Amino acid sequence: MSAEPPDSGREAVAGVEPPDSGHDGPARGEPRVIDARGLRCPLPIIELARAARTTAPGDVLVVWWTDPTAEHDIPAWARMRGHQVLVTAPLTQSGNHDPAENAAYATTVLLSSSSPPPLPVIMQK
């Protein structure tokens, strides 16, 4: 048996299995996890954008992060792209929601099926 030990450090959130959990990938309709823990800005957003390009509209991405800037960067990225942040929750059992302490969090993003809002047009004279 090759079961992962319970103290492996890979937490689950909202029924989402950790990456490399023995499955080939998420089934249609299941959230896709981007494990950006330990990555510093701007890498969590780069990984999220890369995953969004290969994920169907209407699907859900869950970003696991530890970089405190991701708490604001992920919602800003989603808003600029026309996507929706559903929830941000701690991955750890402590319940401490202080990103400055470098705890792990999960932000769930619903990918929009529509185009992002248009950029403003700047008229030059």
C-alpha positions in Angstrom: 0.0 0.0 0.0 1.2 3.5 -0.8 -1.2 5.5 1.3 0.1 8.9 2.3 0.6 9.2 6.1 -1.9 11.5 7.9 0.9 13.8 9.1 2.3 14.5 5.7 1.7 18.2 5.9 -0.8 18.2 3.0 -4.0 19.6 4.4 -7.4 19.2 2.7 -9.9 22.1 2.4 -13.6 21.9 1.4 -13.3 18.4 0.1 -10.4 19.2 -2.2 -7.6 16.6 -2.3 -4.0 17.7 -2.1 -2.0 17.6 -5.3 -0.1 14.4 -6.1 -2.7 12.4 -4.1 -2.7 9.5 -6.5 -5.3 10.8 -9.0 -4.6 11.7 -12.6 -6.3 15.1 -12.2 -9.6 16.6 -11.3 -12.7 15.1 -12.8 -15.0 17.5 -14.7 -16.7 19.7 -12.1 -14.2 19.1 -9.3 -12.0 22.0 -8.2 -8.4 22.1 -9.6 -5.8 22.8 -6.9 -2.8 25.1 -7.6 -0.3 24.6 -4.8 1.5 27.9 -4.5 2.6 27.5 -0.9 6.1 28.8 -0.5 6.0 30.9 -3.7 6.5 34.6 -3.4 4.8 37.4 -5.4 4.1 37.3 -8.3 4.4 33.6 -8.7 1.1 32.6 -7.1 -0.7 34.8 -9.6 1.4 33.5 -12.5 0.5 29.9 -11.6 -3.2 30.9 -11.2 -3.2 32.6 -14.6 -1.4 29.6 -16.2 -4.0 27.2 -14.8 -6.9 29.4 -15.8 -5.7 29.4 -19.5 -6.1 25.6 -19.5 -9.3 25.4 -17.5 -12.8 25.6 -18.9 -15.1 28.6 -18.0 -17.4 27.7 -15.2 -14.8 25.5 -13.5 -13.3 26.2 -10.1 -9.7 26.7 -9.2 -8.4 26.6 -5.6 -5.1 28.3 -4.9 -3.1 27.3 -1.8 -0.9 30.1 -0.8 1.4 31.4 2.0 2.6 34.7 0.6 0.7 37.5 2.4 0.3 39.5 -0.8 -1.8 36.8 -2.4 -4.7 37.7 0.0 -5.2 40.9 -2.1 -3.5 39.9 -5.4 -5.8 36.9 -6.1 -9.1 38.9 -5.7 -7.6 41.7 -7.8 -6.5 39.3 -10.6 -10.0 37.7 -10.5 -11.8 41.0 -10.6 -9.7 42.3 -13.6 -10.4 39.0 -15.5 -14.1 38.9 -14.8 -13.8 35.9 -12.4 -15.3 35.5 -9.0 -13.6 34.7 -5.7 -15.9 32.4 -3.7 -14.0 32.1 -0.5 -10.7 32.4 1.3 -10.1 30.1 4.2 -7.2 28.9 6.3 -5.7 25.5 5.4 -4.3 25.0 8.9 -6.2 23.8 11.9 -5.2 26.8 14.0 -8.0 29.1 12.6 -5.5 32.0 12.8 -6.3 34.3 9.8 -3.2 36.5 9.9 -1.3 36.2 6.6 1.6 38.0 8.2 2.4 34.8 10.1 2.9 32.9 6.8 0.1 30.4 7.5 -1.4 28.5 4.6 -4.7 29.6 3.0 -6.9 28.5 0.2 -8.7 30.9 -2.1 -11.4 29.5 -4.4 -12.0 31.2 -7.7 -14.9 30.5 -10.1 -13.8 31.1 -13.7 -16.2 33.3 -15.6 -17.8 32.1 -18.8 -17.8 35.6 -20.2 -15.0 37.8 -21.4 -13.2 40.1 -19.0 -14.5 43.7 -18.8 -13.1 45.9 -21.5 -10.2 48.2 -20.7 -10.9 51.9 -20.8 -10.0 53.7 -24.0 -7.6 56.5 -23.7 -7.9 59.2 -26.3 -4.8 61.0 -27.4 -4.8 64.3 -29.1 
